[in-house]
Amino acid sequence: MFKKITIILNVLFITIGFAAAQQTEFVVNEIEGTISQGQQTGLEIKIPEVDLKSIQSSLSKWTKSNKGKYNSSKKSSEIFQDNVMLSGVSENTIDMYTILTEDKSGVTLQTFVDLGGAFISSAGHPQAFQAMEKELIDFARAQLIDKVSDDIKTEEKHLKNLESELKSLIKNNDNYHKDIADNQENIQKQELEIAKNEIDQKTKEQQISLQQEILLAARDKRNVMGSVDDATKKMLDKQVKTEEKSLKTFESQIKSLKKDYSSSVKSIEDSKSTIAQRGQDLIKNEDEQNTKRQQIELQKQIVDAIKTKRSNIN
């Protein structure tokens, strides 16, 4: 099992290390596309790892933060960003026609920027194009950084959970050892109780034997007295009843001793069974602790790798 886990960890370390070592750079391409305003020149950028919903939300916030209005419709994939103010691109407000496309690797953003009578192109508006290119790269970078930052929080939370699970396993391990010690102590206690109980039973048997003789003598005395006065008869009957009661008490006491003896024997058996079970629990627990420590080590590597990845976003 450990060998299998180690192989998996090594593969993951290599994968994570490779991903973290790579720098994420954003490239804006000039494109030609058809929008509601016809065939126009636009800009395209790929934002990796993100999802469509989050980019739609962020783009809406970005538009509003730049004094524009964000208009979208379920009937069209085109997003109209009206009267956006980007001073680096134009002194006047601009209109943007944006299309977002999602695939497994992330979201592609295509935008067509109307300066007010003409759409931006690298040939016709080199400075504006360069400024818009920077805006898109800054937007894309911010989205990926947010995504990776969320990933870090998620993985750090997972790490915390793993550490909590290990702490719980260690606590269980301590409890198992305590259970074993407590049950070993109970076995010693019950063995002493059994030894004392055996002595008490022998003593009680002797008392019962003697009491039977005393009772027999009291009955014989009553029987041989023959005709006696009522007072004497009552005294003899009372003596017989007293000895009968004492005999019953002794018999009840030995019955209780035998019951206690059986309870002690069962308690020892239960303690031995618990000790055996806790021994198995300890083996399993230590195996789980080793596995959990490996998982924690891996998770630390994952967190560090994602942090490195965030620092490599350009």
C-alpha positions in Angstrom: 0.0 0.0 0.0 2.8 2.4 1.0 4.6 1.6 -2.3 1.5 2.4 -4.3 1.0 5.7 -2.4 4.7 6.7 -2.9 4.4 6.1 -6.6 1.3 8.2 -6.8 2.9 11.0 -4.8 6.0 11.0 -7.0 3.9 11.3 -10.1 1.9 14.2 -8.6 5.1 15.9 -7.4 6.5 15.8 -10.9 3.2 17.0 -12.4 2.8 19.8 -9.9 6.5 20.8 -10.1 6.3 21.1 -13.9 3.1 23.1 -13.7 4.5 25.5 -11.1 7.7 26.0 -13.0 5.9 27.1 -16.1 5.2 30.8 -16.4 1.8 32.0 -17.6 2.0 34.7 -20.2 -0.9 36.3 -22.0 -0.9 37.0 -25.7 -3.4 39.2 -27.5 -4.0 38.3 -31.2 -5.6 40.6 -33.8 -8.6 38.9 -35.4 -11.3 39.4 -38.0 -14.8 38.5 -37.0 -18.5 39.0 -37.7 -20.5 40.8 -35.0 -23.8 42.7 -35.0 -21.9 45.6 -36.6 -20.7 43.4 -39.5 -17.2 42.2 -40.4 -14.8 44.0 -38.1 -11.2 43.8 -36.7 -10.9 42.8 -33.1 -8.7 41.5 -30.3 -8.6 38.0 -28.8 -7.1 36.7 -25.6 -7.2 33.3 -23.9 -7.7 33.1 -20.2 -6.8 29.7 -19.0 -8.4 27.6 -16.2 -11.3 30.0 -15.6 -15.0 29.3 -16.3 -17.5 31.3 -18.4 -19.7 32.3 -15.5 -16.9 33.9 -13.5 -15.6 35.8 -16.5 -19.1 37.1 -17.3 -19.4 38.4 -13.7 -15.9 39.9 -13.7 -16.4 41.5 -17.1 -19.6 43.1 -15.9 -17.8 44.5 -12.9 -14.9 45.7 -15.0 -17.3 47.5 -17.4 -19.1 49.2 -14.6 -15.9 50.2 -12.9 -15.0 52.0 -16.2 -18.2 53.9 -16.2 -19.8 51.7 -18.9 -23.0 49.7 -19.2 -23.0 46.0 -19.5 -25.7 44.5 -21.8 -26.1 40.8 -22.4 -28.9 38.6 -23.6 -29.6 34.9 -23.6 -30.6 35.2 -27.2 -27.1 36.3 -28.3 -23.6 35.4 -27.4 -22.5 39.0 -28.0 -22.1 41.3 -25.0 -22.5 45.0 -25.6 -20.4 47.3 -23.3 -21.7 50.8 -23.9 -19.8 54.0 -23.2 -16.8 52.5 -21.6 -14.2 55.0 -20.4 -10.6 53.9 -21.0 -8.4 57.0 -21.1 -5.4 55.1 -22.4 -7.4 53.9 -25.4 -9.4 57.0 -26.2 -10.2 60.4 -24.8 -13.9 59.6 -25.5 -16.0 56.7 -24.4 -15.8 53.6 -26.5 -18.3 50.8 -27.3 -17.2 47.2 -27.0 -18.7 44.1 -28.6 -17.5 41.0 -26.7 -17.9 37.3 -27.3 -16.9 34.8 -24.6 -16.3 31.2 -25.5 -15.6 28.4 -23.0 -13.8 25.1 -23.5 -12.0 22.7 -21.2 -8.8 24.8 -21.0 -10.5 28.1 -20.1 -12.3 31.0 -21.7 -11.5 32.8 -24.9 -12.4 36.5 -25.0 -12.9 38.3 -28.3 -13.7 42.0 -28.3 -14.3 44.5 -31.0 -13.8 48.1 -30.0 -15.6 51.0 -31.6 -13.8 54.3 -31.1 -16.8 56.1 -32.6 -17.0 55.5 -36.3 -14.0 53.1 -36.6 -13.0 49.9 -34.9 -9.5 49.5 -33.4 -6.9 47.8 -35.5 -3.1 47.6 -35.1 -2.6 49.3 -38.5 -5.1 52.1 -38.1 -4.8 52.8 -34.4 -1.4 51.5 -33.2 -1.4 53.3 -29.9 -5.0 52.6 -29.1 -4.5 49.0 -30.1 -1.5 48.7 -27.8 -3.4 50.3 -24.9 -6.4 48.0 -25.4 -4.0 45.1 -25.6 -2.7 46.0 -22.2 -6.2 46.4 -20.8 -7.1 42.9 -21.9 -3.8 41.4 -20.5 -4.4 43.1 -17.2 -8.0 41.8 -17.1 -7.0 38.3 -18.0 -4.1 38.3 -15.5 -6.4 39.4 -12.7 -8.9 36.7 -13.5 -6.3 33.9 -13.5 -4.7 35.3 -10.3 -8.1 35.3 -8.6 -8.7 31.8 -9.8 -5.3 30.5 -8.6 -5.8 32.4 -5.3 -9.1 30.6 -4.8 -7.3 27.3 -5.6 -4.8 28.2 -2.9 -7.5 28.8 -0.3 -9.2 25.5 -1.3 -6.0 23.5 -1.0 -5.0 25.2 2.3 -8.4 24.3 3.6 -7.9 20.7 2.5 -4.5 20.8 4.2 -6.0 22.0 7.4 -8.6 19.2 7.2 -5.9 16.6 6.7 -3.9 17.9 9.6 -7.1 17.8 11.7 -7.7 14.2 10.6 -4.1 13.3 11.6 -4.7 15.0 15.0 -7.8 12.9 15.4 -5.9 9.7 14.5 -3.2 10.6 17.1 -5.9 11.2 19.7 -7.5 7.8 18.8 -4.1 6.2 19.1 -3.6 7.6 22.6 -7.1 6.4 23.5 -6.4 2.9 22.3 -3.2 2.8 24.4 -5.3 4.0 27.4 -7.9 1.4 26.8 -5.3 -1.3 26.7 -3.7 0.0 30.0 -7.1 0.4 31.6 -8.2 -3.2 30.7 -4.9 -4.6 31.8 -5.4 -2.9 35.1 -8.9 -4.3 35.2 -7.7 -7.8 34.6 -5.3 -7.5 37.5 -8.1 -6.1 39.7 -10.5 -8.8 38.8 -7.9 -11.6 39.3 -7.5 -10.2 42.9 -11.2 -10.1 43.3 -11.5 -13.7 42.1 -8.8 -14.8 44.5 -10.6 -13.0 47.4 -14.0 -14.3 46.2 -12.8 -17.9 46.4 -11.6 -17.4 49.9 -14.9 -15.7 50.8 -16.9 -18.6 49.3 -15.0 -21.2 51.3 -15.6 -19.2 54.4 -19.2 -18.8 53.6 -19.6 -22.5 52.9 -18.1 -23.2 56.3 -20.6 -20.7 57.9 -23.5 -22.4 56.1 -22.4 -25.9 57.2 -22.1 -24.7 60.8 -25.4 -22.8 60.6 -27.1 -25.9 59.3 -25.9 -27.8 62.4 -27.0 -24.9 64.7 -30.5 -25.0 63.0 -30.8 -28.7 63.3 -29.9 -28.5 67.0 -32.5 -25.8 67.5 -35.1 -27.9 65.9 -34.1 -31.0 67.8 -34.3 -29.1 71.1 -37.7 -27.8 70.2 -38.9 -31.4 69.4 -37.5 -33.1 72.5 -38.9 -30.6 74.9 -42.3 -32.2 74.6 -45.1 -30.4 76.4 -43.9 -27.1 77.6 -45.6 -23.9 78.5 -46.6 -21.3 75.9 -43.8 -18.9 76.8 -41.1 -21.6 76.4 -42.7 -22.9 73.2 -42.6 -19.4 71.7 -39.0 -18.9 72.7 -38.0 -22.2 71.0 -40.0 -21.4 67.8 -38.4 -17.9 67.8 -34.9 -19.5 68.1 -35.6 -21.8 65.2 -36.8 -19.0 63.0 -33.8 -16.9 63.9 -31.4 -19.7 62.9 -33.4 -20.3 59.7 -33.2 -16.6 58.8 -29.4 -16.7 59.4 -29.0 -19.7 57.2 -31.0 -18.0 54.4 -28.8 -14.9 54.8 -25.6 -17.0 54.4 -27.1 -18.8 51.4 -28.0 -15.5 49.8 -24.5 -14.2 50.5 -22.8 -17.2 48.8 -25.1 -16.9 45.9 -24.1 -13.2 45.6 -20.4 -14.2 45.8 -20.8 -16.8 43.0 -22.5 -14.1 40.9 -19.7 -11.7 41.6 -17.2 -14.5 40.7 -18.9 -15.0 37.3 -19.0 -11.2 36.7 -15.2 -11.0 37.3 -14.5 -13.9 35.0 -16.6 -12.2 32.3 -15.0 -8.9 32.9 -11.6 -10.5 32.4 -12.7 -12.1 29.1 -14.2 -8.8 27.9 -11.0 -7.0 28.8 -8.8 -9.5 27.0 -11.1 -9.2 24.0 -10.9 -5.4 24.1 -7.1 -5.5 24.4 -6.9 -7.8 21.3 -9.2 -5.5 19.4 -7.3 -2.4 20.4 -4.1 -4.1 19.3 -5.7 -4.5 15.8 -7.0 -0.9 16.0 -3.4 0.4 16.7 -2.0 -1.4 13.7 -4.7 0.1 11.5 -4.3 3.5 13.2 -0.6 3.6 12.7 -1.0 2.6 9.0 -3.6 5.4 8.6 -1.3 7.9 10.3 1.5 7.1 7.9 -0.8 7.5 5.0 -2.2 10.7 6.4 1.3 12.1 6.9 2.1 11.3 3.3 -1.1 13.0 2.2 -0.2 16.1 4.2 3.3 16.2 2.7 1.7 16.0 -0.7 -0.8 18.7 0.1 1.9 21.0 1.3 3.7 20.5 -2.0 0.4 21.2 -3.8 -0.1 24.5 -1.9 3.5 25.6 -2.4 3.3 24.7 -6.1 0.1 26.7 -6.6 1.6 29.7 -4.8 4.7 29.4 -7.1 2.3 29.2 -10.0 0.5 32.4 -8.9 3.9 34.2 -8.6 4.7 33.1 -12.2 1.6 34.7 -13.7 2.8 37.5 -16.0 
